[in-house]
Amino acid sequence: MSTLRTQLAGICGSTSLACWIVVLLPQLIEQWRLQSAEGIAIGFILVWLVGDITNLAGALWAGLRSNVVFLAVWFCFADGLIIASYVYYTYYKPAQPEENENETEPLLNRRGSDAVLQPIVENTSTESRWVRYGVPVVLVFAAGTVGYFLSNDSGEPPADDPPMPVGAEVLGYLSAALYLLARIPQIIRNTRRKSVEGLSLLFFIFSLLGNLTYAGYILLYSTEWDYVIKYMPWLIGSLGTIVEDLIIFAQFAAYNGSKQHHVSAILD
């Protein structure tokens, strides 16, 4: 395998690791900021957790690369943080409903509320998306690249790659199926609420990039059929969720755009 291809594979693997290390941090921060976990579908995280557990079991059983196993362990830990956050904000510190004002007051004070609503609209329209989303992505890619060159990983696959045990392969395909199913509860919840409030877009951006670079890490090592078949469950789990992530991105575009239009209409 060429040196360039080896380096690209290593960079993809290191970048994927960086993406997955930080993937849930934006969502945890969003829930802390709102003091609520209303936006996240608990079914999404629970199914994802079961998928991560079976993924870890399959990776250990198959004797996959150390960074694959490390990722699986980290996934389980991060899932636990999100679930703990959900339980805390839902059952121990639920958001207090706002007191209803007099029915005529919003009509009388609508223009008086411009001072509050106008900065929201201006901030939404002028805030640099590059700073909000681009900079974190660039930093993660930079960390992944630097991490690869600082590591001792040669990027070469093992000389003797033993066949995968049948049980590990079954667990791998089961985890892939669970990953494909996990986002469905979130998509349904967003559709029913007509909102993505409480969700972090950066969470799904890192998830998409983590899956793409992880698949690149696997495929850049080798495209030999036996090798690809061995890693097929993990490829399906990574690449198969891209369509669902794109649906969620479309929901962000649709519902955030609708929300901004609604606020602008109030000001008018």
C-alpha positions as CSV (number, residue, x, y, z in Angstrom):
1,M,0.0,0.0,0.0
2,S,1.3,3.5,-0.9
3,T,2.6,5.8,1.8
4,L,0.0,8.4,0.8
5,R,-2.8,6.0,1.1
6,T,-1.4,4.7,4.4
7,Q,-1.2,8.2,5.8
8,L,-4.7,9.1,4.6
9,A,-6.1,6.0,6.2
10,G,-4.4,6.9,9.5
11,I,-5.6,10.5,9.4
12,C,-9.1,9.3,8.7
13,G,-8.9,6.9,11.7
14,S,-7.5,9.6,14.0
15,T,-10.0,12.2,12.8
16,S,-12.9,9.8,13.3
17,L,-11.6,9.2,16.9
18,A,-11.5,12.9,17.5
19,C,-15.1,13.3,16.1
20,W,-16.4,10.6,18.3
21,I,-14.7,11.9,21.4
22,V,-16.4,15.3,21.1
23,V,-19.6,14.2,19.3
24,L,-21.9,14.3,22.4
25,L,-20.4,17.3,24.0
26,P,-22.4,19.8,22.0
27,Q,-25.7,18.0,22.9
28,L,-24.7,17.9,26.6
29,I,-23.9,21.6,26.5
30,E,-27.2,22.4,24.7
31,Q,-29.1,20.5,27.4
32,W,-27.2,22.3,30.1
33,R,-27.8,25.6,28.5
34,L,-31.6,25.0,28.2
35,Q,-31.8,23.1,31.5
36,S,-33.9,20.7,29.6
37,A,-33.6,17.4,27.6
38,E,-36.9,17.8,25.9
39,G,-35.4,18.0,22.4
40,I,-33.7,14.5,22.5
41,A,-35.7,11.4,21.9
42,I,-34.8,8.9,24.6
43,G,-35.5,6.1,22.2
44,F,-32.7,7.4,20.0
45,I,-30.1,7.2,22.8
46,L,-31.3,3.9,24.3
47,V,-31.2,2.1,20.9
48,W,-27.9,3.7,20.2
49,L,-26.6,2.5,23.6
50,V,-27.6,-1.1,22.9
51,G,-26.0,-0.8,19.5
52,D,-22.8,0.5,21.1
53,I,-22.8,-2.4,23.6
54,T,-23.2,-5.0,20.9
55,N,-20.6,-3.2,18.8
56,L,-18.1,-3.4,21.7
57,A,-18.8,-7.0,22.3
58,G,-18.4,-7.8,18.6
59,A,-15.2,-5.8,18.3
60,L,-13.6,-7.6,21.4
61,W,-14.7,-11.0,20.1
62,A,-13.4,-10.4,16.6
63,G,-10.1,-8.9,17.9
64,L,-10.4,-5.7,15.9
65,R,-7.9,-2.9,16.0
66,S,-7.3,-1.2,19.3
67,N,-8.8,2.1,18.2
68,V,-12.0,0.4,17.1
69,V,-12.3,-1.1,20.6
70,F,-11.4,2.2,22.2
71,L,-14.2,4.0,20.2
72,A,-16.7,1.3,21.3
73,V,-15.8,1.8,24.9
74,W,-16.0,5.6,24.6
75,F,-19.4,5.4,22.9
76,C,-20.9,3.4,25.8
77,F,-19.5,5.9,28.3
78,A,-20.8,9.0,26.3
79,D,-24.2,7.4,25.9
80,G,-24.3,7.0,29.7
81,L,-23.6,10.7,30.1
82,I,-26.5,11.7,27.7
83,I,-28.9,9.3,29.4
84,A,-27.9,10.6,32.9
85,S,-28.5,14.2,31.6
86,Y,-31.9,13.2,30.2
87,V,-33.0,11.5,33.5
88,Y,-31.7,14.5,35.5
89,Y,-33.5,17.2,33.5
90,T,-36.7,15.1,32.9
91,Y,-37.3,13.7,36.4
92,Y,-35.1,15.5,38.9
93,K,-35.1,19.0,37.5
94,P,-37.9,19.3,35.0
95,A,-38.3,22.6,33.2
96,Q,-40.9,24.8,35.0
97,P,-43.8,25.9,32.8
98,E,-44.0,29.6,32.2
99,E,-46.8,31.4,33.9
100,N,-49.6,32.4,31.5
101,E,-50.0,36.1,31.2
102,N,-53.3,37.9,30.7
103,E,-54.7,37.0,27.2
104,T,-54.8,40.6,26.1
105,E,-51.3,41.5,27.3
106,P,-49.4,40.0,24.4
107,L,-51.6,41.9,22.0
108,L,-51.2,45.2,23.8
109,N,-47.5,44.8,24.3
110,R,-46.6,43.1,21.0
111,R,-44.8,46.2,19.7
112,G,-43.2,46.7,23.2
113,S,-41.7,43.3,22.8
114,D,-39.7,44.3,19.7
115,A,-36.8,45.2,21.9
116,V,-36.6,41.6,23.1
117,L,-37.4,39.8,19.8
118,Q,-35.4,42.0,17.4
119,P,-32.0,41.0,18.8
120,I,-33.0,37.4,18.4
121,V,-33.8,37.8,14.7
122,E,-30.7,39.9,14.1
123,N,-28.5,37.4,15.9
124,T,-29.9,34.6,13.9
125,S,-29.4,36.4,10.6
126,T,-25.9,37.8,11.3
127,E,-24.2,35.2,13.4
128,S,-21.3,33.7,11.5
129,R,-22.0,30.1,10.8
130,W,-18.4,29.6,10.1
131,V,-17.5,30.5,13.7
132,R,-20.3,28.4,15.1
133,Y,-19.9,25.3,13.1
134,G,-16.9,25.6,10.8
135,V,-14.3,26.4,13.4
136,P,-15.1,23.4,15.7
137,V,-15.0,21.1,12.6
138,V,-11.6,22.5,11.5
139,L,-10.2,22.1,15.0
140,V,-11.3,18.5,15.2
141,F,-9.8,17.7,11.8
142,A,-6.6,19.4,12.8
143,A,-6.5,17.5,16.1
144,G,-7.0,14.2,14.2
145,T,-4.3,15.0,11.7
146,V,-1.8,16.1,14.4
147,G,-2.8,13.1,16.5
148,Y,-2.0,10.7,13.7
149,F,1.5,12.2,13.0
150,L,2.3,12.2,16.7
151,S,1.2,8.6,17.2
152,N,3.3,5.5,16.6
153,D,0.7,4.0,14.3
154,S,2.4,3.0,11.1
155,G,-1.0,2.8,9.4
156,E,-0.3,-0.7,8.1
157,P,-2.9,-3.4,8.6
158,P,-1.8,-6.5,10.5
159,A,0.1,-9.0,8.4
160,D,-2.1,-11.9,9.6
161,D,-5.7,-11.0,9.9
162,P,-7.6,-14.0,11.3
163,P,-11.1,-14.7,10.1
164,M,-13.9,-13.2,12.2
165,P,-15.8,-15.6,14.5
166,V,-19.4,-16.2,13.5
167,G,-20.7,-14.9,16.8
168,A,-18.7,-11.6,16.5
169,E,-20.0,-11.2,12.9
170,V,-23.6,-11.6,14.1
171,L,-23.0,-9.0,16.9
172,G,-21.5,-6.7,14.3
173,Y,-24.6,-6.9,12.0
174,L,-26.9,-6.6,15.0
175,S,-25.1,-3.4,16.0
176,A,-25.3,-2.1,12.5
177,A,-29.1,-2.7,12.4
178,L,-29.5,-0.9,15.7
179,Y,-27.6,2.1,14.5
180,L,-29.8,2.3,11.5
181,L,-32.9,2.1,13.7
182,A,-31.7,4.5,16.4
183,R,-32.3,7.8,14.5
184,I,-35.9,6.9,13.6
185,P,-37.3,7.9,17.0
186,Q,-35.5,11.2,16.8
187,I,-36.8,11.9,13.3
188,I,-40.3,11.0,14.3
189,R,-40.1,13.3,17.4
190,N,-38.8,16.2,15.4
191,T,-41.7,15.7,12.9
192,R,-44.3,15.6,15.6
193,R,-43.0,18.6,17.4
194,K,-42.3,20.5,14.2
195,S,-39.2,21.7,16.0
196,V,-35.5,20.8,16.6
197,E,-35.2,23.0,19.6
198,G,-33.1,21.3,22.2
199,L,-31.0,19.5,19.6
200,S,-27.4,20.5,18.7
201,L,-26.7,20.6,15.0
202,L,-23.0,20.2,15.8
203,F,-23.8,16.9,17.4
204,F,-25.1,15.5,14.1
205,I,-22.4,17.2,12.1
206,F,-19.7,15.4,14.1
207,S,-21.7,12.2,13.9
208,L,-21.8,12.4,10.1
209,L,-18.1,13.3,9.8
210,G,-17.2,10.6,12.3
211,N,-19.0,8.0,10.3
212,L,-17.5,9.1,7.0
213,T,-13.9,9.2,8.2
214,Y,-14.4,5.9,10.0
215,A,-15.5,4.3,6.8
216,G,-12.6,6.0,5.0
217,Y,-10.2,4.6,7.6
218,I,-11.4,1.1,6.9
219,L,-11.6,1.3,3.1
220,L,-8.3,3.1,2.6
221,Y,-6.4,0.2,4.2
222,S,-7.7,-2.3,1.7
223,T,-10.5,-2.9,-0.7
224,E,-9.8,-6.7,-0.9
225,W,-13.0,-8.6,-0.7
226,D,-12.1,-10.7,2.4
227,Y,-11.1,-7.6,4.3
228,V,-14.2,-5.6,3.3
229,I,-16.4,-8.5,4.3
230,K,-14.8,-8.7,7.7
231,Y,-15.6,-5.0,8.4
232,M,-18.9,-5.0,6.5
233,P,-21.1,-4.7,9.7
234,W,-19.1,-1.6,10.8
235,L,-19.2,-0.1,7.3
236,I,-23.0,-0.6,7.2
237,G,-23.3,0.9,10.7
238,S,-21.3,3.9,9.6
239,L,-22.4,4.6,6.0
240,G,-26.0,3.4,6.5
241,T,-26.9,6.2,8.9
242,I,-25.9,9.0,6.5
243,V,-29.3,9.2,4.8
244,E,-30.9,9.5,8.2
245,D,-28.5,12.2,9.2
246,L,-29.4,14.1,6.0
247,I,-33.1,13.9,6.9
248,I,-32.3,15.4,10.3
249,F,-30.3,18.2,8.6
250,A,-33.3,18.9,6.4
251,Q,-35.4,19.1,9.6
252,F,-33.0,21.7,11.0
253,A,-33.3,23.7,7.8
254,A,-37.1,23.5,7.7
255,Y,-38.0,24.0,11.3
256,N,-35.3,26.6,12.1
257,G,-36.3,28.5,8.9
258,S,-40.0,28.3,9.9
259,K,-39.2,29.5,13.4
260,Q,-37.3,32.5,12.2
261,H,-40.1,33.4,9.7
262,H,-42.6,33.2,12.6
263,V,-40.6,35.6,14.8
264,S,-40.2,38.0,11.9
265,A,-43.9,37.9,11.2
266,I,-44.6,38.9,14.9
267,L,-42.3,41.8,14.6
268,D,-44.0,43.0,11.4
